[in-house]
């Protein structure tokens, strides 16, 4: 399925895409870097519209979103596109390679939402921002049905399309990979400034949580970790920050991240941020949500299961502290 893409400018012998900072100059009958936008007959087409690689029901904690309807289930779907080239991508087969897809019209997605009694739709696994035209149509359909729209994203998009999209998005987990702009550009194929802008815009418009995958030899030095913590805390010390451990994948063969490095990141972040979590390694301390004022157990987690224990609405039921959580 294809529809005409938004945000492009025809030139004399090519089309310039304006969806993300790559500004791809796409020659006739060629695709942009994301592999979802093609120049045909002088127009740019979204050739991945509704083309879905994966459909699953997940705990919302798996996104990860720990402060947004904890314990709920979310219908998750993915496109066959990405506008970055992380050499350690765990989903590289569907984000950077060609795979079979199935067309999923917005009206069918809306029906699936009701059939599965899902909180909403999570656009995840690959890069949903490269599904832009579909996100607009599907997002409207899901909101019309009373569901929530959630993005799990690298945040690499230009400001104008981001602002158009924001009224349809209820929550985002944004992957902030490093605070080093050279690593973003040369190793990951991204743009730190654009990702920071997305975080800052999204924080003003919807629920936001941030994930940082700490990768051996890439962003695992103390100054890398410290600068990321400082940046997140400068926006809002109540933003939940998730640290994840890297394991060898795709083209990256360096050993898994040191557990001591993850523990350092967690303890250092706790000095400036109220809600810090550790993913994909056993850590009881880094799994639960505690009241930052009195230490009361608010949400207890085991693997991807969450039990709300100490909340009265969005307040701690012991001390009355207001907690940034949507329940």
C-alpha positions in Angstrom: 0.0 0.0 0.0 1.3 3.5 -0.8 0.0 7.0 -0.3 1.5 10.3 -1.2 4.0 11.4 1.4 4.0 14.6 3.3 6.9 17.0 3.8 8.9 16.9 0.6 10.2 19.4 -2.0 10.5 18.5 -5.7 13.8 19.6 -7.3 14.9 19.7 -10.9 16.2 16.1 -11.0 15.3 14.7 -7.5 13.0 15.1 -4.5 14.2 16.3 -1.2 12.5 14.7 1.8 11.9 16.9 4.8 10.7 14.3 7.3 13.9 14.0 9.2 17.3 15.6 9.4 18.8 13.4 6.7 17.0 15.5 4.1 17.4 12.6 1.6 17.8 13.7 -2.0 15.9 10.9 -3.7 16.4 10.2 -7.3 13.6 8.9 -9.6 12.5 5.4 -8.8 14.7 5.3 -5.7 14.0 5.2 -1.9 15.2 7.3 0.9 17.5 6.0 3.7 14.5 4.8 5.7 13.3 2.6 2.8 9.8 3.8 3.3 9.6 6.8 0.9 10.1 6.5 -2.9 10.3 9.0 -5.7 7.9 8.0 -8.4 6.8 10.2 -11.3 7.9 13.4 -9.6 6.1 12.7 -6.3 7.2 11.2 -3.1 5.3 8.2 -1.9 5.0 6.5 1.5 5.4 2.9 0.3 5.3 1.5 3.8 1.8 2.8 4.6 0.2 0.3 7.0 2.7 -2.4 6.0 3.3 -4.3 9.2 6.0 -6.7 10.1 4.9 -7.6 13.7 1.8 -7.7 15.8 1.8 -8.7 19.5 0.2 -8.1 22.8 2.7 -6.8 25.3 2.8 -5.6 28.9 3.2 -1.9 28.7 6.2 -2.3 31.0 8.0 -3.9 28.0 8.0 -0.7 26.0 9.3 0.3 28.6 6.8 2.6 30.2 6.7 2.3 33.9 4.6 5.4 34.8 1.8 5.0 32.2 -1.1 2.7 33.1 1.1 0.2 34.9 0.0 -3.4 34.6 -1.9 -2.8 31.4 -1.6 -4.6 28.1 -0.9 -2.9 24.8 -1.3 -4.0 21.2 2.1 -3.5 19.5 2.8 -3.2 15.8 5.9 -2.3 13.7 6.8 -1.1 10.2 9.7 -2.3 8.1 11.7 1.0 8.3 14.2 3.0 10.3 16.2 6.2 9.6 19.2 5.2 11.7 21.7 2.4 11.3 22.7 1.3 14.8 25.3 -1.5 14.4 24.0 -3.2 17.5 20.3 -3.1 16.7 18.4 -6.0 18.3 15.6 -5.8 15.7 17.9 -5.2 12.7 16.1 -7.9 10.6 12.9 -5.9 10.5 14.4 -2.4 10.9 17.3 -2.5 8.4 16.4 -5.5 6.2 13.6 -6.4 3.8 11.0 -8.7 5.2 7.5 -9.8 4.3 4.8 -7.4 5.6 1.0 -7.4 5.9 -1.2 -4.4 5.2 -3.1 -3.3 8.2 -5.7 -0.6 7.4 -6.5 1.9 10.2 -10.1 0.6 10.4 -8.9 -3.0 11.0 -6.4 -1.8 13.6 -9.3 0.0 15.3 -11.3 -3.2 15.4 -8.3 -5.2 16.7 -8.0 -2.6 19.5 -11.6 -3.4 20.6 -11.3 -7.2 20.1 -8.2 -7.4 22.3 -9.4 -4.9 24.9 -6.1 -3.2 24.6 -5.2 0.2 26.3 -4.3 1.4 22.8 -1.6 0.9 20.2 2.2 0.9 20.6 4.0 1.7 17.4 7.3 0.1 18.3 10.1 -2.5 17.5 11.5 -0.5 14.5 11.1 3.3 13.9 7.5 4.4 13.9 8.2 8.0 12.9 9.0 6.6 9.4 5.4 5.5 9.3 4.3 9.1 9.5 1.3 9.2 7.2 0.0 6.0 8.7 0.5 7.3 12.2 -1.7 10.2 11.4 -4.6 8.1 10.1 -4.2 5.2 12.5 -3.8 7.7 15.4 -7.0 9.4 14.6 -8.9 6.1 14.3 -7.5 4.9 17.7 -8.4 8.1 19.5 -11.9 7.9 18.0 -12.2 4.5 19.5 -11.0 5.7 22.9 -7.6 4.2 22.8 -4.1 5.6 23.4 -1.3 6.0 20.9 2.2 5.2 22.1 5.5 5.7 20.3 8.7 3.8 21.1 11.1 5.9 19.0 14.6 7.1 18.3 13.2 10.6 18.2 14.9 11.5 14.8 12.3 13.7 13.1 12.1 17.4 12.0 10.2 19.8 14.1 7.3 20.6 11.7 6.1 17.0 11.3 6.7 16.3 15.0 4.4 19.2 15.9 1.7 17.9 13.5 1.9 14.5 15.1 1.9 15.4 18.7 -1.8 16.0 19.3 -2.4 12.3 18.4 0.3 10.9 20.8 -0.4 10.1 24.4 3.0 8.7 25.5 6.5 8.2 24.2 9.5 6.3 25.2 12.4 8.0 23.5 15.8 6.2 23.1 18.5 8.8 23.9 21.6 6.9 22.8 24.4 9.2 23.8 25.2 12.9 24.4 28.1 12.7 22.0 27.0 14.3 18.7 29.9 12.7 16.8 28.8 9.2 17.8 25.3 9.9 16.8 26.4 11.1 13.4 29.3 8.8 12.5 28.3 5.5 14.2 24.5 5.6 14.5 23.5 7.7 11.5 21.5 10.1 13.6 21.5 13.7 14.9 21.7 14.5 18.6 20.2 17.9 18.3 17.0 16.6 16.6 16.6 13.9 19.3 17.0 16.4 22.1 14.4 18.7 20.4 12.0 15.8 20.2 12.4 15.0 23.9 11.8 18.6 24.8 8.8 19.1 22.6 7.3 15.7 23.6 7.7 16.5 27.3 5.5 19.5 26.9 2.8 17.6 25.1 2.5 14.0 26.4 3.9 11.5 28.9 7.6 10.8 28.3 10.1 8.3 29.5 13.6 7.9 28.3 15.8 4.8 27.6 19.5 4.7 27.4 21.2 1.5 26.2 24.7 1.5 27.6 26.9 0.0 24.9 30.4 -1.3 25.6 33.0 1.0 24.1 30.5 3.4 22.7 28.8 5.3 25.5 29.8 3.5 28.7 32.4 6.0 30.1 31.5 7.8 33.3 31.5 11.2 31.5 29.1 9.8 28.9 26.7 8.6 31.6 27.0 11.7 33.7 26.3 14.1 30.8 23.2 12.2 29.9 21.9 12.3 33.5 22.6 16.0 33.7 20.7 16.6 30.5 17.6 14.6 31.5 17.5 16.3 35.0 17.8 19.7 33.3 14.5 19.1 31.5 12.7 17.5 34.5 14.1 15.4 37.4 10.8 13.5 37.4 11.2 12.0 33.9 11.6 8.2 34.3 15.0 7.1 33.0 15.6 3.5 32.0 19.1 2.1 31.7 19.5 -1.1 29.6 22.4 -3.5 29.2 23.8 -4.1 25.7 24.4 -7.6 24.5 26.3 -8.4 21.2 24.0 -8.2 18.2 23.9 -7.6 14.5 27.4 -6.1 13.5 28.6 -5.4 17.1 30.6 -8.1 18.8 32.0 -6.3 21.8 31.2 -8.0 25.2 28.1 -7.2 27.1 28.1 -4.1 29.2 29.7 -4.4 32.6 27.2 -4.9 35.4 29.3 -2.5 37.4 28.8 0.2 34.7 25.0 -0.3 34.9 25.1 -0.1 38.7 27.1 3.1 38.5 24.6 4.7 36.1 21.7 3.7 38.3 23.3 5.1 41.5 24.6 8.2 39.8 21.2 9.0 38.3 19.4 8.5 41.6 21.4 11.6 42.8 19.5 13.8 40.4 16.5 12.0 39.2 13.5 10.7 41.2 12.7 7.6 39.1 15.5 5.5 37.7 15.2 1.9 36.4 17.4 -0.9 35.2 16.2 -3.1 32.4 17.2 -6.6 31.1 19.3 -7.6 34.1 18.1 -8.9 37.5 17.8 -5.9 39.8 15.2 -5.7 42.5 16.2 -2.2 43.5 16.1 -1.0 39.9 12.7 -2.5 39.1 10.2 -1.0 41.6 8.8 2.5 41.9 9.3 4.0 45.3 8.0 7.2 46.7 10.9 9.7 46.5 9.8 11.4 49.7 9.0 8.5 52.1 10.3 5.4 50.3 6.8 3.7 50.2 6.5 0.9 47.7 4.3 2.4 45.0 4.5 -0.1 42.1 6.1 -3.5 42.6 7.5 -5.3 39.5 8.7 -8.7 38.7 9.9 -9.3 35.1 7.2 -7.4 33.1 4.4 -7.8 35.7 3.5 -4.7 37.7 1.3 -4.5 40.8 0.2 -1.1 42.0 0.4 -1.2 45.8 1.0 2.3 47.3 -0.8 4.7 45.1 -4.1 6.5 45.8 -4.7 7.9 42.3 -1.4 9.6 41.5 -0.5 10.2 45.2 1.6 8.1 47.6 -0.9 6.6 50.0 1.4 7.2 53.0 2.7 10.7 52.6 0.5 12.2 49.9 3.4 13.0 47.6 2.2 13.6 44.0 3.7 11.0 41.7 4.1 11.6 37.9 2.2 8.4 36.9 -0.9 7.9 34.8 -3.1 5.1 36.3 
